[in-house]
Amino acid sequence: MFAEPRWAPIAGVAVIEGRPFRDDRGAFARLFCDDALHPVNAGRPIVQINHSLTRKVGALRGLHYQKPPHAEGKWVRCLAGRVWDVAVDLRAGSPTFLQYFGVELSSKAMNAVFIPEGCAHGFQTLEADCELLYLHTARYESGAEAGVRWDDPRLAIDWPLPVSEISTRDRGHPLLQSSFKGIVS
């Protein structure tokens, strides 16, 4: 019920396409299967599942990550609407350090992206009333939460729309300092 994972240019980031069963009644799709997604998930346990609803077109959430030892990987799937989803490599020593990968996720495509530990994550809504489902490999730890500014010039992320809404917290994430050499796990 899944196509083979498509690996992104950032190590560990992968996109999967769902293959739903469709008939006159509608569709049935598997959202997650550890066996089928083992090449990506590599046996990481899913320990927390979250859901978000973002109402306005152009709204932006992120860029978020958790610092070690509470670093998390996460599967992100769009259940309603369309979003442009971004992973930013913050891993020290990575050949793609400070590079980003963006992919459109939508309820119609039934696709998902895996964001590995050491990468920040954010998204921008392309339609109103977008709902995302997150499957996390680590529990949320408030003392480990961190973020990077969505408009950091060192990242130069090309967001598809002007930002219509962003939280005070996300607007207040720091810019990366020139001394930032990455997250060491």
LINPEFEN-V982354 format. One record per pair of residues at least 12 apart in sequence whose ideal C-beta (glycine too) atoms are under 10 Angstrom apart, sorted by the first residue. I is the first residue (numbers start at 0). GAP is how many residues later the second one is. D is the distance in Angstrom with one decimal. If there is no record, write none. Layout:
((I GAP D) (I GAP D))
This chain:
((0 17 6.8) (0 18 5.2) (0 19 7.3) (0 20 7.5) (0 27 8.7) (0 28 6.7) (0 29 4.2) (0 30 9.5) (0 32 7.2) (0 35 7.1) (0 109 9.7) (1 14 5.3) (1 15 7.1) (1 16 6.3) (1 17 6.2) (1 27 9.3) (1 28 7.0) (1 29 10.0) (1 30 9.3) (1 31 7.1) (1 34 5.1) (1 35 6.6) (1 38 9.9) (1 108 9.6) (1 109 9.8) (1 110 9.0) (2 12 9.3) (2 13 6.6) (2 14 4.2) (2 15 7.9) (2 16 6.1) (2 108 9.0) (3 12 8.3) (3 13 8.8) (3 32 9.9) (3 35 8.2) (4 12 9.0) (4 31 9.6) (4 32 7.2) (4 33 9.9) (4 34 5.9) (4 35 5.0) (4 36 9.6) (4 107 9.8) (4 108 10.0) (4 109 7.9) (5 97 9.1) (5 105 9.2) (5 107 9.7) (6 32 9.1) (6 33 8.5) (6 107 9.9) (7 79 7.3) (7 81 9.9) (7 88 9.1) (7 91 10.0) (7 92 9.9) (7 93 4.4) (7 94 9.4) (7 95 7.5) (7 105 7.9) (7 106 9.1) (7 107 9.8) (8 80 9.4) (8 86 9.7) (8 87 6.4) (8 90 7.2) (8 91 9.7) (8 92 6.1) (9 77 6.0) (9 78 8.4) (9 79 4.9) (9 81 9.2) (9 84 7.9) (9 85 9.2) (9 86 4.7) (9 87 9.6) (9 89 6.2) (9 90 7.7) (9 91 4.9) (9 105 9.2) (9 106 8.3) (9 109 6.9) (10 78 7.7) (10 80 8.2) (10 83 6.6) (10 84 7.5) (10 85 6.6) (10 105 7.6) (10 107 9.6) (10 108 9.4) (11 28 8.1) (11 30 9.1) (11 61 7.8) (11 75 8.9) (11 77 8.8) (11 79 8.8) (11 82 9.3) (11 84 9.8) (11 102 7.3) (11 103 8.3) (11 104 3.4) (11 105 7.9) (11 106 8.2) (11 107 7.4) (12 27 9.1) (12 60 10.0) (12 74 4.9) (12 75 9.9) (12 76 8.1) (12 83 9.0) (12 87 9.7) (12 88 5.4) (12 90 8.8) (12 100 6.8) (12 101 6.5) (12 102 6.4) (12 103 6.4) (12 106 6.8) (12 108 10.0) (13 23 8.7) (13 25 7.9) (13 26 4.5) (13 27 9.3) (13 61 9.6) (13 73 10.0) (13 87 10.0) (13 98 9.1) (13 99 7.1) (13 100 4.8) (13 101 9.4) (13 102 8.7) (14 25 9.3) (14 70 9.2) (14 86 9.0) (14 88 5.5) (14 89 9.9) (14 90 8.5) (14 94 9.8) (14 96 6.0) (14 97 7.2) (14 98 5.1) (14 99 7.9) (15 16 9.6) (15 20 8.8) (15 21 6.6) (15 23 10.0) (15 24 7.2) (15 59 8.5) (15 61 9.0) (15 94 9.3) (15 95 6.4) (15 96 5.3) (15 97 7.8) (15 98 7.6) (16 92 6.9) (16 93 7.2) (16 94 5.0) (16 95 8.5) (17 12 7.2) (17 13 7.9) (17 59 8.4) (17 91 7.7) (17 92 3.4) (17 93 6.4) (17 94 7.4) (18 91 8.1) (19 90 5.7) (26 83 8.1) (28 48 9.7) (28 81 5.3) (29 80 9.6) (30 18 9.8) (30 44 8.6) (30 46 6.3) (30 48 8.7) (30 79 8.8) (30 81 7.9) (30 102 7.0) (30 104 8.2) (31 14 7.0) (31 17 9.2) (31 43 6.5) (31 45 8.4) (31 80 8.2) (31 101 9.1) (31 103 5.9) (33 12 7.8) (36 38 8.0) (36 75 9.0) (36 77 8.0) (39 33 9.1) (39 35 8.4) (39 72 9.7) (39 73 9.7) (39 74 4.9) (39 76 8.9) (40 32 7.9) (40 34 7.8) (40 73 7.1) (40 94 9.1) (40 96 8.1) (41 31 9.0) (41 72 9.9) (41 74 9.5) (41 95 9.8) (42 94 9.9) (43 28 9.2) (43 29 5.6) (43 30 9.8) (43 31 9.7) (43 70 9.4) (43 72 9.1) (43 73 8.8) (43 91 9.7) (43 92 9.5) (43 93 4.2) (43 94 8.9) (44 91 9.7) (44 92 6.4) (44 93 9.1) (45 27 9.4) (45 28 9.2) (45 29 7.7) (45 88 9.9) (45 89 4.7) (45 90 6.9) (45 91 6.5) (45 92 10.0) (46 25 8.7) (46 88 9.0) (46 89 6.3) (46 90 6.5) (46 91 6.4) (46 92 5.6) (46 93 9.7) (47 24 8.3) (47 26 9.1) (47 86 8.1) (47 87 7.8) (47 88 4.2) (47 89 8.5) (47 90 7.5) (47 91 5.4) (47 92 6.5) (48 25 10.0) (48 26 9.4) (48 84 6.9) (48 85 6.8) (48 86 5.5) (48 87 7.2) (49 24 8.7) (49 26 9.8) (49 82 8.3) (49 83 7.5) (49 84 4.3) (49 85 8.4) (49 86 6.9) (49 90 8.1) (50 28 7.8) (50 80 6.7) (50 81 7.0) (50 82 5.6) (50 83 7.4) (51 24 9.6) (51 27 9.8) (51 31 9.9) (51 71 9.0) (51 78 8.1) (51 79 6.9) (51 80 4.8) (51 81 8.4) (51 82 7.4) (52 26 9.5) (52 27 8.2) (52 28 9.5) (52 76 7.0) (52 77 7.3) (52 78 5.2) (52 79 8.2) (53 26 10.0) (53 27 8.2) (53 29 7.8) (53 69 8.1) (53 70 9.0) (53 71 5.0) (53 73 9.7) (53 74 8.7) (53 75 7.7) (53 76 4.9) (53 77 7.9) (53 78 7.7) (53 111 8.3) (54 26 9.9) (54 70 8.2) (54 73 6.2) (54 74 5.8) (54 75 8.2) (54 110 8.4) (55 69 6.7) (55 71 9.9) (55 72 6.5) (55 73 8.9) (55 74 9.3) (55 108 5.3) (55 109 5.1) (56 24 9.1) (56 25 9.7) (56 67 9.1) (56 68 5.7) (56 69 6.9) (56 70 6.2) (56 71 5.4) (56 72 9.3) (56 73 8.8) (56 104 7.0) (56 107 6.4) (56 108 9.2) (57 66 6.6) (57 67 6.5) (57 68 8.3) (57 70 9.7) (57 101 8.6) (57 102 8.9) (57 103 4.3) (57 104 6.0) (57 105 6.0) (57 106 3.3) (57 107 7.0) (57 108 9.5) (58 24 9.5) (58 64 9.1) (58 65 7.0) (58 66 4.9) (58 69 9.2) (58 71 8.2) (58 102 9.3) (58 104 7.6) (58 105 5.7) (58 106 4.1) (58 107 7.1) (58 108 9.2) (59 23 9.8) (59 24 9.4) (59 26 9.6) (59 62 6.6) (59 63 7.3) (59 64 4.7) (59 65 7.9) (59 90 5.5) (59 91 9.3) (59 97 9.9) (59 99 6.9) (59 101 8.8) (59 102 9.9) (59 103 4.9) (59 104 8.1) (59 105 7.2) (59 106 4.9) (59 107 8.8) (59 110 7.0) (59 111 9.3) (60 22 9.0) (60 60 8.8) (60 61 5.9) (60 62 5.8) (60 63 8.0) (60 64 8.5) (60 69 9.7) (60 71 8.5) (60 89 8.9) (60 104 9.5) (60 105 7.8) (60 106 7.4) (60 108 9.9) (60 109 6.6) (61 23 9.2) (61 24 7.0) (61 25 9.9) (61 26 8.7) (61 58 6.8) (61 59 5.7) (61 60 2.0) (61 61 6.4) (61 62 8.6) (61 85 7.1) (61 86 8.2) (61 87 9.7) (61 88 6.2) (61 95 9.8) (61 104 9.1) (61 105 9.8) (61 108 6.4) (61 111 8.6) (62 23 7.1) (62 24 9.1) (62 25 5.7) (62 27 9.0) (62 37 8.9) (62 56 9.3) (62 57 4.0) (62 58 6.5) (62 59 4.1) (62 60 9.5) (62 83 9.4) (62 84 5.7) (62 85 4.5) (62 86 7.4) (62 87 5.8) (62 88 9.9) (62 89 8.2) (62 92 8.0) (62 94 8.3) (62 107 7.9) (62 110 7.0) (63 51 9.8) (63 56 6.3) (63 57 5.8) (63 58 6.7) (63 81 6.9) (63 82 7.5) (63 83 5.1) (63 84 8.4) (63 105 9.4) (63 106 8.0) (63 109 8.5) (64 22 9.8) (64 23 8.4) (64 25 6.6) (64 50 8.6) (64 52 8.4) (64 53 7.5) (64 54 6.7) (64 55 4.4) (64 56 6.8) (64 57 9.7) (64 79 8.9) (64 80 8.0) (64 81 5.6) (64 82 7.1) (64 83 7.7) (64 118 7.6) (65 51 8.3) (65 52 9.8) (65 54 9.9) (65 70 8.9) (65 72 6.4) (65 73 9.2) (65 74 7.5) (65 75 6.4) (65 76 9.7) (65 77 9.5) (65 78 4.4) (65 79 6.0) (65 80 6.9) (65 117 9.8) (66 23 9.9) (66 51 9.7) (66 74 8.7) (66 76 8.6) (66 77 4.7) (66 78 7.9) (66 79 5.3) (66 116 6.9) (66 117 9.9) (66 118 9.6) (67 49 7.8) (67 50 8.1) (67 70 9.8) (67 76 7.9) (67 115 6.7) (67 116 7.2) (67 117 5.0) (68 69 8.9) (68 72 9.0) (68 75 7.9) (68 116 8.2) (69 47 9.6) (69 68 5.5) (69 69 7.5) (69 70 8.3) (69 71 4.2) (69 72 9.8) (69 73 8.1) (69 74 3.8) (69 75 8.7) (70 19 10.0) (70 20 9.6) (70 45 8.8) (70 46 3.9) (70 47 6.1) (70 48 9.3) (70 66 8.7) (70 67 6.6) (70 70 10.0) (70 73 7.9) (70 112 7.3) (70 114 6.1) (71 43 8.6) (71 44 9.2) (71 45 6.3) (71 46 9.7) (71 47 9.9) (71 49 9.4) (71 62 9.4) (71 64 5.0) (71 65 5.3) (71 66 3.7) (71 67 8.1) (71 68 8.2) (71 69 9.1) (71 72 8.8) (72 41 6.6) (72 42 6.5) (72 43 4.9) (72 44 5.1) (72 45 9.0) (72 46 8.5) (72 62 9.0) (72 63 7.5) (72 64 4.2) (72 65 7.7) (73 13 9.7) (73 38 10.0) (73 39 8.9) (73 40 7.3) (73 41 5.1) (73 42 8.7) (73 43 9.2) (73 45 9.2) (73 47 6.6) (73 60 5.3) (73 61 6.4) (73 62 5.0) (73 63 6.9) (73 64 8.8) (74 37 5.4) (74 38 7.4) (74 39 5.4) (74 40 8.0) (74 58 8.1) (74 59 7.0) (74 60 4.2) (74 61 8.2) (74 62 8.8) (75 27 9.6) (75 29 6.7) (75 35 9.8) (75 36 6.3) (75 37 5.3) (75 38 7.9) (75 39 6.5) (75 45 6.9) (75 47 7.5) (75 56 6.0) (75 57 7.5) (75 58 5.6) (75 59 8.2) (75 60 9.9) (76 28 6.7) (76 29 9.8) (76 30 8.8) (76 32 10.0) (76 33 7.9) (76 34 7.5) (76 35 4.0) (76 36 8.1) (76 54 9.5) (76 55 6.9) (76 56 4.8) (76 57 8.0) (76 58 8.0) (77 26 8.7) (77 27 3.9) (77 28 5.4) (77 29 5.6) (77 30 9.0) (77 31 8.0) (77 32 8.7) (77 33 7.8) (77 34 8.1) (77 35 9.5) (77 45 8.5) (77 47 9.6) (77 48 9.6) (77 49 9.6) (77 52 6.4) (77 53 7.2) (77 54 5.7) (77 55 8.0) (78 26 9.6) (78 27 9.7) (78 28 5.7) (78 31 9.4) (78 51 8.5) (78 52 4.4) (78 53 6.8) (78 54 5.4) (79 26 9.1) (79 27 5.1) (79 47 8.5) (79 48 9.7) (79 49 6.2) (79 50 6.2) (79 51 4.1) (79 52 8.7) (79 53 9.9) (80 24 9.2) (80 25 7.0) (80 26 6.3) (80 27 9.4) (80 44 6.5) (80 45 7.3) (80 46 4.1) (80 47 7.0) (80 48 5.8) (80 49 3.5) (80 50 6.7) (80 51 8.9) (81 22 6.2) (81 23 7.2) (81 24 4.2) (81 25 7.6) (81 26 7.7) (81 27 8.5) (81 42 10.0) (81 43 7.6) (81 44 4.2) (81 45 4.9) (81 48 6.9) (82 20 9.4) (82 21 7.2) (82 22 5.4) (82 23 7.5) (82 24 9.9) (82 39 9.7) (82 40 4.4) (82 41 6.4) (82 42 5.5) (82 43 6.0) (82 44 8.1) (82 47 5.3) (82 48 9.6) (82 49 6.8) (82 77 9.8) (83 18 5.6) (83 19 7.6) (83 20 5.7) (83 21 8.0) (83 38 9.3) (83 39 6.3) (83 40 5.0) (83 41 8.3) (83 42 6.0) (83 73 9.6) (83 74 9.6) (83 75 7.0) (83 76 5.1) (83 77 8.2) (84 16 9.0) (84 17 6.7) (84 18 5.6) (84 19 7.4) (84 20 4.9) (84 26 9.5) (84 27 9.2) (84 28 5.5) (84 30 8.4) (84 36 7.5) (84 37 7.8) (84 38 4.5) (84 39 8.4) (84 47 8.3) (85 14 5.4) (85 15 7.0) (85 16 4.7) (85 17 8.2) (85 27 9.3) (85 29 9.0) (85 33 9.5) (85 34 8.2) (85 35 7.0) (85 36 5.1) (85 37 6.5) (85 38 8.0) (85 64 8.7) (85 69 9.1) (85 71 6.1) (85 72 9.8) (85 73 8.2) (86 12 9.4) (86 13 6.6) (86 14 5.0) (86 15 8.0) (86 16 8.5) (86 26 7.0) (86 27 8.7) (86 28 4.7) (86 29 8.0) (86 32 4.7) (86 33 7.3) (86 34 5.9) (86 35 8.7) (87 12 4.6) (87 13 8.2) (87 14 9.7) (87 27 9.1) (87 30 9.8) (87 31 6.0) (87 32 4.3) (87 33 7.7) (87 34 7.7) (87 60 6.6) (87 62 9.8) (87 64 8.8) (87 67 6.0) (87 69 7.6) (87 88 9.8) (88 12 8.1) (88 27 8.9) (88 29 7.2) (88 30 5.5) (88 31 8.4) (88 66 9.9) (88 93 8.4) (88 94 9.5) (89 27 9.9) (89 28 5.7) (89 29 6.3) (89 30 5.6) (89 56 9.1) (89 58 7.2) (89 65 9.8) (89 86 8.6) (89 90 8.3) (89 92 5.8) (89 93 4.9) (90 25 8.4) (90 26 8.1) (90 27 3.8) (90 28 7.2) (90 91 5.6) (90 92 5.7) (90 93 8.3) (90 94 7.4) (91 26 8.2) (91 88 9.4) (91 89 5.6) (91 90 3.1) (91 91 6.0) (91 92 4.8) (91 93 8.3) (92 88 8.7) (92 89 6.7) (92 90 9.9) (92 91 8.2) (93 24 7.5) (93 25 9.1) (93 88 6.9) (93 89 9.3) (95 23 9.5) (96 21 9.8) (96 83 9.7) (96 84 8.5) (96 85 5.6) (96 86 9.8) (97 50 9.6) (97 54 9.0) (97 56 6.0) (97 57 6.3) (97 58 9.4) (97 78 7.4) (97 82 8.5) (97 84 8.1) (98 56 8.4) (98 57 9.9) (99 19 9.0) (99 20 8.7) (99 22 9.3) (99 55 6.0) (99 56 8.4) (99 57 5.4) (99 58 8.9) (100 12 8.4) (100 14 9.2) (100 18 8.8) (101 20 9.6) (101 21 9.1) (101 22 9.2) (101 55 7.4) (101 56 7.8) (101 57 8.6) (101 58 8.3) (102 20 9.8) (103 19 9.9) (103 22 7.1) (103 56 8.6) (104 18 7.6) (104 21 9.5) (104 25 9.0) (104 27 7.7) (105 20 8.1) (105 21 8.3) (105 24 9.0) (106 20 9.3) (106 23 8.6) (106 24 8.0) (111 20 9.9) (111 21 8.4) (111 22 10.0) (111 23 8.7) (113 21 9.2) (113 23 9.6) (114 19 9.3) (114 21 9.9) (115 21 9.0) (116 20 7.4) (116 21 7.9) (116 66 8.5) (116 68 6.5) (117 64 7.9) (117 65 4.9) (117 66 8.9) (117 67 6.1) (118 64 8.9) (119 26 8.1) (119 27 7.0) (119 28 5.1) (119 30 9.7) (119 32 9.9) (119 35 8.9) (119 53 9.2) (119 63 9.3) (120 13 8.8) (120 26 9.7) (121 25 8.6) (121 26 8.5) (121 28 6.0) (121 35 8.2) (121 37 9.1) (121 44 9.8) (121 48 7.9) (121 51 9.8) (122 36 9.8) (123 26 8.5) (123 33 9.4) (123 35 5.3) (123 36 6.5) (123 37 6.2) (123 38 9.7) (123 39 7.2) (123 40 9.1) (123 41 10.0) (123 42 9.4) (124 36 8.3) (124 39 8.4) (124 40 8.9) (125 34 6.7) (125 35 7.0) (144 24 9.4) (145 27 8.0) (145 28 9.1) (145 37 8.8) (146 22 7.5) (146 23 6.6) (146 25 8.5) (146 26 3.7) (146 27 8.0) (147 22 9.7) (147 25 5.6) (147 26 7.4) (147 27 8.0) (147 28 6.2) (147 32 9.1) (148 17 9.9) (148 21 8.1) (148 22 7.9) (148 23 8.4) (148 24 4.7) (148 25 6.6) (148 26 5.3) (148 27 7.9) (149 13 7.2) (149 16 6.8) (149 20 6.5) (149 21 8.1) (149 23 7.5) (150 12 8.0) (150 15 9.3) (150 20 9.1) (150 22 9.7) (150 24 8.6) (151 21 8.4) (151 22 8.6) (151 23 5.1) (151 24 5.5) (152 22 7.5) (152 23 8.8) (153 21 7.5) (153 22 4.9) (153 23 9.2) (153 24 8.3) (153 26 8.2) (154 20 9.4) (154 21 7.4))
